[in-house]
């Protein structure tokens, strides 16, 4: 089959890699002029890690060698005193820090290299503008080329805010979780060094939180989040990056702790990105010759910690079903939907009260949260949960189908 993928983040190149192993012709089109090398910490859990182990030997080692080596998460007060800390346990069910924590840009680069090595054609600085179903394929028109092309199938793997999705699914509404988060990088400071590889989480009144995480590049990754219905946050997409930065600087000006340092870094950051924390819910992930993959079809939100794993698993399953369908793309899409739907449904389930419970509006709420976290750590309940989690079934696990991707492994086109 001749397959077009929109999006060269995580899901798109992972899908392309497996499709090329099965001998399909694959083209990835990416809106950005360069492959995005920036991005925040993401994690890979259970079934997602198993998919990576089914890639070319050495891919898992590349990923493990690129991890941030985050030791765990510490909750701190405005004086930087640790209220509670939860170490990375290797059990993603009961640990804030996953076994595999890696920068998004690093993982995307590894997957893109594998996809290109297998023979995928990656076209940068271009995007889909129209999709027209025809008897013998689907005609695609692009933004930067006058002449369109015919493909057997098109996969949209271009994120929660996918523009191409609107061509086929014009009425998709994001399910807002009421939180807005910004991500950016600041220089590593003395307090980060003193933290010894631990991430630090601080809460301020008004539903504000600051999360500082170590990375693998000698800098610090910042997550500043606010739960608010302030009208200034609505329509943030229409603001310029300087305007978004100014808005966040205003929100966090009196937050305390390391807010001043974070705001100073915010003003200098060249990788600032702001987004609404939301989920994508669509009843059917395919229509005709077009299918949705990853956040474009079923974003679970960063709160679940499952977005990357769900995208990787979805890529593997979709590639496997397309590779065994004998050209019957409708059957492949249907099976992909059937296999992934229960897994995604569970992955999209939020912890009770989340995200509000972790982002209290009042100082009293913060005090209650901190007392609860301290009790959980000191009582050993966190350790007990980890041990129980090792024995209990979890939504993060999936019995992955076995697919025969043929004898085309890693051959150049």
C-alpha positions in Angstrom: 0.0 0.0 0.0 1.0 3.6 -0.5 0.4 5.4 2.8 0.6 9.0 3.8 1.2 10.0 7.5 0.6 13.6 8.7 2.8 14.4 11.6 6.5 13.6 12.5 6.3 13.6 16.3 6.1 10.3 18.2 3.2 8.3 16.7 3.9 9.1 13.0 7.5 7.9 12.7 6.7 4.8 14.9 3.9 3.9 12.5 6.1 4.5 9.5 8.9 2.3 10.9 6.6 -0.8 11.2 4.8 -0.1 7.9 8.1 0.0 6.1 9.2 -3.2 7.7 6.1 -4.8 6.1 7.0 -3.4 2.7 4.6 -0.5 2.3 5.6 2.8 0.7 5.3 5.5 3.4 5.5 9.3 3.2 5.4 11.5 6.3 4.5 15.1 5.8 5.3 17.5 8.7 4.2 21.1 9.0 7.4 22.3 10.7 10.5 23.3 8.7 12.7 21.3 10.9 12.2 18.2 13.1 11.3 19.5 16.5 14.2 18.9 18.9 12.7 20.6 21.9 9.9 19.4 24.2 9.3 18.4 27.8 9.7 15.1 29.7 7.5 12.3 28.6 7.4 8.7 29.8 7.0 5.3 28.3 5.1 2.6 30.2 4.4 -1.1 30.0 2.8 -1.9 26.6 4.6 1.1 25.1 7.9 -0.3 26.3 7.1 -3.7 24.9 6.4 -2.2 21.5 9.9 -0.6 21.5 11.4 -4.0 22.3 9.8 -5.3 19.1 11.7 -2.7 17.1 15.1 -3.1 15.7 17.7 -4.4 18.2 19.4 -1.4 19.8 16.4 1.0 19.8 15.6 0.3 23.5 19.3 1.0 24.3 19.2 4.3 22.4 16.2 5.3 24.4 17.6 4.3 27.8 20.8 6.1 27.1 18.8 9.3 26.4 16.7 9.3 29.5 16.7 12.1 32.0 17.6 9.8 35.0 15.0 11.5 37.1 15.1 9.9 40.6 11.6 10.7 41.7 9.2 13.6 42.6 9.5 15.8 45.7 6.7 18.1 46.8 8.1 21.2 48.4 6.8 24.3 50.2 7.7 27.9 49.5 10.9 27.6 51.6 11.9 24.6 49.4 11.4 22.2 52.3 10.5 18.7 51.2 7.0 17.8 52.3 6.9 14.4 50.7 9.0 12.5 48.2 8.2 9.5 46.0 11.1 7.7 44.4 11.1 6.1 40.9 10.2 2.5 41.7 10.2 0.9 38.3 6.4 0.3 38.7 4.6 2.9 36.7 1.3 2.1 38.4 2.4 3.5 41.7 5.2 6.0 40.9 5.1 9.6 39.7 8.3 9.0 37.8 8.3 6.3 35.2 11.1 3.8 34.5 11.7 5.6 31.1 11.6 9.4 31.3 12.9 11.0 28.1 12.6 14.4 26.4 10.0 14.4 23.7 12.5 15.8 21.1 15.0 13.0 21.8 12.4 10.2 21.4 11.0 11.8 18.3 14.5 12.0 16.8 15.2 8.3 17.6 11.9 7.2 15.9 12.5 9.5 12.9 15.9 8.0 12.4 14.5 4.5 12.5 11.7 5.4 10.1 14.2 7.0 7.6 16.6 4.1 7.9 13.8 1.7 7.0 13.0 3.8 3.9 10.4 6.3 4.9 10.3 9.6 2.9 9.9 12.6 5.3 8.8 15.9 3.8 9.2 18.9 6.0 7.6 22.4 5.8 4.4 21.1 4.2 0.9 20.1 5.3 -2.4 18.7 4.1 -5.0 21.1 2.8 -7.6 18.8 1.2 -8.6 15.2 1.1 -10.8 13.8 -1.6 -11.9 10.2 -1.7 -11.8 8.6 -5.1 -12.6 5.1 -6.4 -8.9 4.0 -6.6 -7.5 6.0 -3.6 -7.6 9.3 -1.8 -6.3 12.4 -3.5 -4.3 14.7 -1.2 -3.5 18.4 -1.8 -0.6 20.0 0.0 0.1 23.5 1.1 3.5 23.9 -0.6 3.0 21.9 -3.8 0.6 22.6 -6.6 0.2 19.1 -7.8 -1.7 16.7 -5.5 -1.0 13.0 -5.0 -3.0 9.8 -4.7 -2.6 7.5 -1.7 -4.3 4.3 -0.6 -4.7 5.5 2.9 -4.0 8.6 5.0 -3.1 8.5 8.7 -3.4 11.7 10.8 -0.9 11.7 13.6 -0.5 15.4 14.0 -1.5 16.1 17.6 -4.5 17.1 19.7 -5.0 20.3 17.7 -4.7 18.5 14.3 -5.8 20.9 11.5 -6.1 18.1 8.9 -8.6 16.3 11.2 -11.0 19.1 10.7 -11.3 18.2 7.0 -12.9 14.8 7.8 -14.1 15.4 11.4 -15.2 19.1 11.4 -17.1 19.0 14.7 -14.5 17.6 17.1 -14.6 19.5 20.5 -11.7 19.1 22.9 -12.8 18.0 26.4 -11.2 20.7 28.6 -9.9 19.7 32.0 -9.9 23.3 33.1 -6.1 23.6 33.3 -3.6 25.6 31.2 0.1 24.6 31.2 3.2 26.1 29.7 6.5 24.3 29.1 9.9 25.7 28.6 13.6 25.3 29.5 15.7 27.4 31.9 19.3 27.2 33.0 20.0 24.7 35.7 20.5 26.5 39.0 22.0 25.7 42.4 18.7 24.5 43.8 18.3 22.1 40.9 21.8 20.7 41.6 21.0 20.4 45.3 17.9 18.5 44.4 20.1 15.6 43.2 18.2 14.5 40.2 14.7 14.9 41.8 11.9 16.7 40.2 10.2 19.3 42.5 6.6 20.3 42.6 5.3 23.5 44.3 1.7 24.6 44.8 0.5 28.2 45.2 -3.0 29.5 45.8 -5.3 30.1 42.9 -4.8 26.7 41.4 -1.2 27.4 40.4 1.7 24.9 40.4 5.3 24.9 39.3 7.1 21.7 38.4 10.9 21.7 37.8 12.3 18.6 36.3 15.9 17.6 35.4 16.8 16.8 31.8 19.7 15.1 30.0 21.1 18.3 28.6 22.2 20.1 31.8 19.2 22.4 31.9 15.9 22.4 33.8 12.5 21.8 32.3 9.6 23.9 33.6 5.9 23.1 33.8 3.8 26.1 35.0 0.1 25.2 35.4 -3.0 27.1 36.4 -6.5 25.9 37.0 -8.7 28.9 36.4 -11.7 30.1 34.4 -10.1 33.6 34.0 -11.3 34.9 30.7 -7.8 36.0 29.8 -6.9 32.4 29.3 -9.7 31.7 26.9 -8.6 32.1 23.3 -4.9 31.8 24.3 -4.4 30.3 20.8 -4.9 33.8 19.3 -2.2 35.4 21.4 1.4 35.7 20.2 4.1 33.9 22.2 5.2 37.2 23.8 1.6 37.8 24.9 1.3 34.3 26.3 4.6 34.7 28.2 3.4 38.0 29.6 0.1 36.4 30.7 2.0 33.6 32.6 4.4 36.1 34.1 1.4 38.0 35.5 -0.3 34.9 36.9 2.8 33.7 38.7 4.3 37.0 39.8 3.3 36.5 43.5 3.4 32.7 43.6 6.5 32.5 45.8 9.1 29.8 46.0 11.3 30.0 42.8 8.6 31.9 40.8 10.9 34.9 40.2 13.6 32.7 38.7 11.1 30.8 36.7 9.6 34.0 35.3 13.1 35.4 34.4 13.7 32.2 32.6 10.4 32.3 30.9 11.2 35.7 29.3 14.4 34.3 27.8 13.1 30.9 26.8 13.1 30.2 23.1 11.1 26.9 23.4 8.0 28.3 25.2 4.8 26.4 24.5 1.4 26.8 26.0 -1.6 24.5 25.8 -5.0 23.7 27.3 -4.9 20.4 29.1 -7.7 18.4 27.4 -8.7 15.1 26.0 -9.9 14.0 22.6 -12.9 11.7 22.4 -14.1 10.5 19.0 -16.6 7.6 18.6 -14.9 6.2 15.5 -11.2 6.7 14.6 -11.6 6.2 10.9 -13.7 7.4 8.0 -13.2 6.1 4.5 -9.5 5.9 3.8 -8.5 8.2 6.7 -7.6 7.1 10.2 -6.6 8.9 13.4 -3.6 8.0 15.5 -2.3 9.2 18.9 -3.4 12.5 20.3 -5.2 13.4 17.1 -7.7 10.7 17.8 -7.6 9.9 21.5 -5.4 12.3 23.5 -5.6 11.2 27.2 -4.0 14.4 28.4 -0.6 14.7 30.2 -2.3 14.2 33.5 -2.7 10.5 32.9 0.9 9.9 31.9 -0.3 7.6 29.2 -0.1 9.8 26.0 3.2 8.6 24.7 2.6 4.9 25.4 -0.9 5.0 23.9 0.5 6.6 20.8 3.3 4.0 20.4 1.0 1.1 21.0 -1.6 2.6 18.6 1.1 2.9 15.9 2.1 -0.7 16.3 -1.4 -2.1 16.2 -2.4 0.1 13.2 0.7 -0.9 11.3 0.1 -4.6 12.1 -3.6 -4.5 11.0 -2.7 -2.6 7.8 0.0 -5.2 7.1 -2.2 -8.2 7.3 -5.4 -6.8 5.7 -4.4 -7.5 2.0 -5.3 -4.0 1.0 -8.7 -4.0 2.8 -8.1 -0.8 4.7 -11.6 -0.7 6.1 -11.1 -4.0 7.8 -7.7 -2.9 9.1 -9.1 0.3 10.5 -12.0 -1.5 12.1 -9.7 -4.0 13.8 -7.4 -1.3 15.0 -10.3 0.6 16.5 -11.6 -2.6 18.2 -8.3 -3.6 19.7 -7.3 -0.1 20.9 -10.7 1.2 22.1 -10.7 -0.6 25.6 -7.0 0.3 26.2 -7.6 3.9 25.3 -10.8 4.1 27.3 -8.9 3.0 30.4 -5.9 5.2 29.7 -8.2 8.3 29.6 -9.6 7.6 33.0 -8.4 10.3 35.4 -7.4 9.8 39.1 -10.3 10.8 41.4 -10.6 14.6 41.6 -7.8 15.2 39.1 -6.5 17.6 38.1 -8.2 19.9 40.7 -7.1 17.9 43.7 -3.4 18.4 42.9 -3.9 22.1 42.2 -5.9 23.6 45.2 -7.4 27.0 45.0 -6.8 28.0 48.6 -4.0 27.9 51.1 -6.1 25.6 53.3 -6.5 23.3 50.3 -2.7 23.3 49.8 -2.2 22.5 53.5 -4.6 19.6 53.3 -2.9 18.3 50.2 0.6 18.6 51.7 -0.5 16.9 54.9 -2.0 14.0 52.9 1.1 13.5 50.8 3.3 13.6 53.9 1.1 11.0 55.6 1.2 8.7 52.5 4.9 8.8 52.5 5.6 8.5 56.2 3.0 5.7 56.7 4.4 3.6 54.0 1.2 3.6 52.0 3.1 4.6 49.0 5.4 1.6 49.3 2.4 -0.7 49.9 0.6 0.7 46.8 3.7 0.0 44.8 3.9 -3.6 45.9 0.2 -4.1 45.3 0.5 -2.5 41.9 3.1 -5.1 40.9 0.5 -7.8 41.3 -2.7 -6.1 40.1 -3.9 -5.8 36.5 -3.6 -2.3 35.2 -5.1 -0.2 32.3 -1.5 0.5 31.3 -1.1 -3.1 30.2 -2.3 -4.7 27.0 -1.9 -8.1 25.5 -0.2 -6.9 22.3 -1.0 -8.9 19.2 1.8 -10.6 17.4 2.2 -9.3 13.8 4.4 -10.7 11.0 5.9 -7.7 9.4 7.4 -9.8 6.6 10.9 -10.0 5.2 11.3 -6.3 4.3 12.9 -5.4 7.7 15.0 -2.3 7.4 15.4 -2.4 3.6 15.8 0.9 1.9 13.3 1.9 -0.7 
